[in-house]
């Protein structure tokens, strides 16, 4: 293992050691605390195992993306905090080494324990960049109050197709006996959501995003199914709303309203009596396989018995199948992405090292390293063009 590989993994190892230390600490932990810490330790172990593997061979044509050409040779330290998955895998190391070929004077300092605490690093000027999923409400509110502006958000990668942890894509699942072919985002809102008085765009409350109870969808007949299905209730399954996964789905489908179907079955990870972690994605899938009238949102992790994926549409075009190509090209409406965030205060310019590193990430060379790592999916040329505008 190279010294860089070792440094990229220090945060994860430290977290594991802290977990075990907590389990042994006095006073004695409660059973809930012990199980929670064991679950986190098991999470780290599984993620580290996945991180060493490339799940996808290079398959996407990146020739339409721009090549990276340094606008100026720079020197100094670039501090990057946040998401552990680029350290648990090899992408962070790949990016660092590839960027160094163009900018040998720029040294990258990674601190990558988790996205969960990454925005604090921007708030307190501890990082130049953070790599993270979208911030939660209070993450963004704290940033706005402390900085007087919004962070600059630059999409770095598209989430994986089916690699757990690497923002694997959302999929809509039904029982294998269900004849429905696909649904629009509006229909999913009616199924998974409830009447609301508005929704959120960032920290801005929008009353115009309200909808009434008449748009609730609670039976399969409301979706056009006939015969024995016409009057049958829709049984809804998904993640506990405390998870970022549920928040992200809410942002995509429920207008960030946090107004959910009142009968949703919601699941979380827990340690089973046999000492194994029973993850929420498996709980959801297994429940749907046993419930003829079920539908659920889930992170896709491969095929399961008696469960079927359905197509999803944005309401403006045709329904789109859940495939790796449709996720990468952006046509599947429920794709997820991961972002870099940085601070540019009003009246100031972006840190030159940050700008050059982001230009590299948004290049053929940067996205080629995404393909090489084989978990996240590379951006399209159209996505890259939109992101490059933000750097100006």
PEURRA-V629045 format. One record per backbone hydrogen bond with DSSP energy under -1.0 kcal/mol. NH is the residue of the N-H (numbers start at 0). CO is the residue of the C=O. If there is no record, write none. Layout:
# PEURRA-V629045
NH CO
NH CO
This chain:
# PEURRA-V629045
5 1
6 2
7 3
8 4
12 8
13 9
14 10
15 11
16 12
17 13
18 14
19 15
20 16
21 17
22 18
23 19
33 29
34 30
35 31
36 32
37 33
38 34
39 35
40 36
41 37
42 38
43 39
44 40
45 41
46 42
47 43
48 44
49 45
50 46
52 49
54 373
64 61
75 104
77 106
79 108
80 128
81 110
82 130
86 83
87 83
88 84
91 85
93 89
94 90
95 91
96 92
97 93
98 94
99 95
101 98
102 98
105 102
106 75
108 77
110 79
117 114
120 117
122 118
123 119
124 121
125 120
126 120
127 78
128 78
129 340
130 80
131 338
139 135
140 136
141 137
142 138
143 139
144 140
145 141
146 142
147 143
151 341
153 339
155 337
156 337
157 376
158 335
159 165
165 162
166 164
168 159
169 333
170 297
172 295
173 307
174 293
175 305
177 174
182 310
184 312
187 183
188 184
189 185
190 186
191 187
192 188
193 258
195 210
198 205
199 254
200 203
203 200
205 198
208 205
209 206
210 195
214 211
215 212
216 189
219 231
220 229
222 219
223 220
224 219
228 225
229 226
231 228
233 217
234 292
236 294
237 264
239 266
242 239
246 242
247 243
248 244
249 245
250 246
251 247
252 248
253 249
255 249
256 253
260 191
263 260
264 235
266 237
269 277
271 275
274 271
277 269
282 278
283 279
284 280
285 281
286 282
287 283
288 284
293 290
294 234
295 172
296 236
297 170
299 168
306 303
307 173
309 171
310 180
311 319
312 182
319 311
322 320
326 322
327 323
328 324
331 325
334 331
337 156
338 131
339 153
340 129
341 151
347 344
354 350
355 351
356 352
357 353
358 354
359 355
360 356
361 357
362 359
363 65
366 362
367 363
368 364
370 366
371 367
372 368
373 369
376 157
383 379
384 380
385 381
386 382
387 383
388 384
389 386
391 388
